Amino acid sequence: MATSKASPVARKHGKKYAEKAKLVEAKTYGIAEAVALLPKLSTTKFDATAEIHIVINADTTQAEQLVRTTAVLPHGTGKKVRIAAFVPEDQEDIAKKAGADIVGTDKLIKDIMEGKIDFDIAVAVPAVMKDLGKIAKTLGQKGMMPNPKAGTVTNDLAKTIGELKKGRIECKMDTYGIIHTIFGKVSFGPEKLQENLEAVLQAIKDAQPNGIKGLYIKSVSIAPSMGPGLKIYF
């Protein structure tokens, strides 16, 4: 008796993924059509994250072609963000009122050295950056070290912490010239997902380095955190 063979997609990803992949046509989607389809592509029962992957036409060995910027999502990321603020004592109240969950310098550094990292993002004022040397490697390996290019070293604590709480994200190109980031949850619905997605794309367009001439963005695709992706116009 003959047995049916699983498709290459099913063998690689599983049956659920293969079923969802059938919903994706071999074409490039408009943004509105893509975000409407996105929730149907998730293979999980939980509220999946909406991801975006942007391929930049860059030579990643050239510093003047590297892309790193931030984008403020109008409707946030759908995730509660815990913020640690490295600030001197006289600015602790400012950081707390802005929404920081943990504030300080010496105590916070000591906790991190002991392996206690109870936050998702760290911000710092320039005056205390010299004190963070002893934890720079620890935070750096986790992608949490405050950095001026990421907008997390600032003198405007209220604005920075407020934006991060609302949904400011970092968009950074990897060694392959690809920016991987998120733009919300699939449960947001098409309208909110589209507005968040357009905010990310605009931020990337505005961040085009002078070192990249001609074609800048090679391709853009979106996908649920667990599910097939689809290419979009940008």
Backbone torsions as a table, in degrees:
resi	resn	phi	psi	omega
1	MET	NA	127.8	-176.8
2	ALA	-74.4	143.6	176.9
3	THR	-113.8	142.6	-179.8
4	SER	-76.5	142.7	179.9
5	LYS	-94.1	142.0	177.7
6	ALA	-70.2	148.1	177.9
7	SER	-67.9	159.8	177.8
8	PRO	-56.4	-37.3	179.8
9	VAL	-65.5	-42.8	-179.2
10	ALA	-66.0	-38.9	-179.9
11	ARG	-65.9	-34.7	-176.6
12	LYS	-82.8	-40.5	-172.5
13	HIS	-113.7	-23.0	-174.8
14	GLY	112.7	163.1	-174.7
15	LYS	-66.3	-41.2	-179.7
16	LYS	-60.3	-45.1	179.9
17	TYR	-62.3	-43.3	-178.9
18	ALA	-61.1	-39.7	178.7
19	GLU	-64.8	-43.0	179.3
20	LYS	-66.6	-35.8	-178.4
21	ALA	-62.8	-26.4	179.2
22	LYS	-66.0	-20.3	-179.8
23	LEU	-78.6	-15.3	-177.0
24	VAL	-93.5	121.7	178.7
25	GLU	-84.4	157.5	179.3
26	ALA	-81.9	71.4	-179.2
27	LYS	-154.2	173.9	174.1
28	THR	-100.6	125.8	-173.9
29	TYR	-90.4	150.8	167.6
30	GLY	-74.2	158.0	-175.5
31	ILE	-60.3	-46.4	-177.8
32	ALA	-60.5	-44.2	-179.8
33	GLU	-67.0	-38.1	-177.4
34	ALA	-66.5	-46.2	-177.6
35	VAL	-71.0	-24.8	176.3
36	ALA	-71.3	-33.0	-179.2
37	LEU	-82.2	-27.0	-171.5
38	LEU	-50.6	-48.8	-178.5
39	PRO	-60.3	-28.3	-179.0
40	LYS	-74.0	-13.4	-176.1
41	LEU	-93.2	-10.0	-178.3
42	SER	-71.2	135.7	-179.6
43	THR	-97.6	2.5	-175.5
44	THR	-106.9	161.9	176.5
45	LYS	-87.1	-23.0	178.8
46	PHE	-83.1	169.2	-177.7
47	ASP	-73.9	102.0	-174.9
48	ALA	-72.4	155.0	175.7
49	THR	-83.4	142.0	176.2
50	ALA	-90.0	121.5	-176.0
51	GLU	-110.0	151.9	173.8
52	ILE	-131.1	139.4	-178.9
53	HIS	-128.5	119.0	-174.0
54	ILE	-118.5	121.2	179.9
55	VAL	-93.9	118.2	-178.6
56	ILE	-96.5	138.6	178.0
57	ASN	-82.9	75.0	-174.3
58	ALA	-130.9	151.4	169.5
59	ASP	-92.6	103.5	-172.7
60	THR	-68.7	-5.7	176.4
61	THR	-86.6	-8.2	-178.8
62	GLN	-103.6	117.2	-176.3
63	ALA	-58.1	-33.7	-177.0
64	GLU	-76.0	-0.6	178.2
65	GLN	-112.4	3.4	-179.0
66	LEU	-77.4	139.9	-178.3
67	VAL	-112.6	124.4	176.0
68	ARG	-152.2	120.0	-177.7
69	THR	-153.0	-174.6	176.8
70	THR	-129.3	158.4	176.9
71	ALA	-138.7	138.4	176.7
72	VAL	-98.9	115.8	-179.6
73	LEU	-80.2	122.9	-178.1
74	PRO	-55.1	-31.2	-176.5
75	HIS	-115.7	17.8	176.1
76	GLY	72.4	-175.7	-178.4
77	THR	-97.8	-12.4	-175.6
78	GLY	85.7	4.4	-178.8
79	LYS	-123.6	136.6	176.1
80	LYS	-74.6	127.3	-176.6
81	VAL	-105.0	126.9	176.6
82	ARG	-95.2	125.3	-174.9
83	ILE	-115.0	132.5	173.1
84	ALA	-106.4	131.4	-179.0
85	ALA	-115.7	117.2	175.4
86	PHE	-86.2	104.0	-175.7
87	VAL	-142.1	154.3	173.9
88	PRO	-69.9	164.8	-173.6
89	GLU	-56.2	-36.7	-175.8
90	ASP	-73.9	-5.0	177.8
91	GLN	-115.5	5.4	-178.6
92	GLU	-62.7	-42.3	-179.9
93	ASP	-63.2	-37.9	179.3
94	ILE	-61.8	-45.7	-179.0
95	ALA	-64.9	-41.4	-179.9
96	LYS	-64.2	-44.9	-179.1
97	LYS	-65.4	-28.4	179.2
98	ALA	-76.2	-17.2	177.4
99	GLY	120.6	5.0	178.8
100	ALA	-65.2	140.1	-178.5
101	ASP	-87.7	-31.3	178.9
102	ILE	-134.6	134.4	179.9
103	VAL	-133.7	159.2	178.1
104	GLY	133.3	-167.3	176.3
105	THR	-140.1	-72.6	-174.8
106	ASP	-59.6	-48.9	-178.8
107	LYS	-64.6	-40.8	-178.9
108	LEU	-66.2	-41.2	177.4
109	ILE	-63.3	-43.3	-179.9
110	LYS	-61.2	-43.8	179.5
111	ASP	-60.8	-42.8	-178.8
112	ILE	-66.2	-38.8	177.9
113	MET	-64.4	-25.3	178.2
114	GLU	-91.8	5.8	176.9
115	GLY	89.3	9.7	-179.9
116	LYS	-94.7	102.4	178.8
117	ILE	-123.7	92.4	-176.0
118	ASP	-105.9	47.6	179.3
119	PHE	-153.3	167.1	-178.3
120	ASP	-105.9	-32.2	-177.5
121	ILE	-137.1	140.8	176.4
122	ALA	-115.6	136.7	173.6
123	VAL	-122.5	159.9	-179.6
124	ALA	-152.8	151.3	171.3
125	VAL	-87.1	149.4	-176.6
126	PRO	-53.4	-33.8	-175.0
127	ALA	-62.4	-24.7	-177.2
128	VAL	-103.2	-0.7	-176.4
129	MET	-59.3	-32.4	-179.7
130	LYS	-64.9	-22.9	-178.3
131	ASP	-83.6	-10.6	-174.4
132	LEU	-90.7	2.1	-178.4
133	GLY	-54.6	-40.9	-176.0
134	LYS	-70.6	-15.0	177.9
135	ILE	-118.4	7.0	-176.8
136	ALA	-60.4	-42.1	-178.9
137	LYS	-66.3	-43.7	-179.2
138	THR	-61.1	-48.8	-179.6
139	LEU	-71.1	-36.0	-179.2
140	GLY	-61.8	-40.8	179.9
141	GLN	-65.3	-24.7	179.3
142	LYS	-97.4	1.9	-178.7
143	GLY	70.3	26.2	-175.6
144	MET	-111.6	-2.6	-177.1
145	MET	-66.9	125.4	177.4
146	PRO	-54.2	137.3	-175.1
147	ASN	-145.8	131.9	179.7
148	PRO	-57.9	-37.4	-178.8
149	LYS	-67.0	-26.8	178.6
150	ALA	-90.0	-2.2	179.8
151	GLY	75.6	18.0	-177.8
152	THR	-104.9	3.5	168.0
153	VAL	-111.5	115.8	-169.1
154	THR	-153.2	154.1	172.0
155	ASN	-98.9	-9.7	179.6
156	ASP	-103.8	77.1	-176.0
157	LEU	-61.1	-44.0	-176.6
158	ALA	-59.5	-46.1	-178.7
159	LYS	-67.7	-47.4	-176.4
160	THR	-64.0	-49.4	-179.4
161	ILE	-65.3	-39.0	178.4
162	GLY	-60.8	-44.1	179.5
163	GLU	-66.0	-41.6	179.6
164	LEU	-63.6	-39.7	178.4
165	LYS	-65.6	-36.6	-177.7
166	LYS	-77.3	-24.9	179.4
167	GLY	133.3	36.0	174.4
168	ARG	-80.0	131.6	-178.9
169	ILE	-120.4	157.8	175.6
170	GLU	-97.5	138.0	177.5
171	CYS	-119.1	109.6	-173.6
172	LYS	-131.3	131.6	-179.4
173	MET	-75.2	137.3	178.1
174	ASP	-88.3	-173.5	-175.9
175	THR	-69.5	-10.9	178.0
176	TYR	-99.2	2.7	-179.6
177	GLY	81.6	23.7	-178.3
178	ILE	-117.6	136.3	175.1
179	ILE	-100.8	119.4	176.8
180	HIS	-111.3	121.4	176.7
181	THR	-152.4	-174.2	-176.2
182	ILE	-121.8	160.3	177.0
183	PHE	-140.8	30.7	174.5
184	GLY	129.0	-160.5	178.0
185	LYS	-116.8	148.8	-176.9
186	VAL	-63.1	-21.2	-179.8
187	SER	-75.5	-8.2	-178.1
188	PHE	-60.4	-30.9	-174.9
189	GLY	93.4	158.3	-174.0
190	PRO	-55.6	-43.5	-174.6
191	GLU	-64.5	-48.7	-179.7
192	LYS	-68.2	-39.0	178.4
193	LEU	-63.3	-40.7	180.0
194	GLN	-64.6	-43.4	-179.7
195	GLU	-64.8	-40.0	177.1
196	ASN	-65.8	-43.9	-179.0
197	LEU	-62.3	-43.6	180.0
198	GLU	-65.1	-32.7	177.4
199	ALA	-65.6	-40.6	178.4
200	VAL	-65.3	-47.7	-178.2
201	LEU	-62.3	-39.3	179.4
202	GLN	-66.1	-40.5	178.5
203	ALA	-62.2	-40.1	178.7
204	ILE	-67.2	-43.0	178.2
205	LYS	-60.8	-42.5	-179.1
206	ASP	-67.4	-21.5	-176.1
207	ALA	-93.7	11.3	-178.9
208	GLN	-57.4	121.9	-179.6
209	PRO	-70.1	150.3	177.6
210	ASN	-63.9	-22.0	-178.3
211	GLY	-74.7	-12.7	179.4
212	ILE	-103.0	111.3	179.2
213	LYS	-103.4	152.1	178.6
214	GLY	73.2	-137.0	-178.4
215	LEU	-59.5	128.1	-177.6
216	TYR	-107.7	-58.8	179.6
217	ILE	-99.9	119.2	-178.0
218	LYS	-81.9	-41.8	179.4
219	SER	-162.0	157.9	177.8
220	VAL	-135.9	133.0	175.2
221	SER	-135.9	152.3	176.6
222	ILE	-126.2	156.2	-179.2
223	ALA	-162.0	154.7	169.3
224	PRO	-73.8	160.8	-176.1
225	SER	-57.0	-29.6	174.5
226	MET	-134.1	96.1	-177.3
227	GLY	164.0	166.9	-178.8
228	PRO	-69.2	157.7	179.4
229	GLY	-107.1	171.4	177.3
230	LEU	-143.8	142.2	-179.7
231	LYS	-79.5	146.7	-179.9
232	ILE	-129.0	157.7	170.6
233	TYR	-72.3	152.1	178.8
234	PHE	-138.7	NA	NA
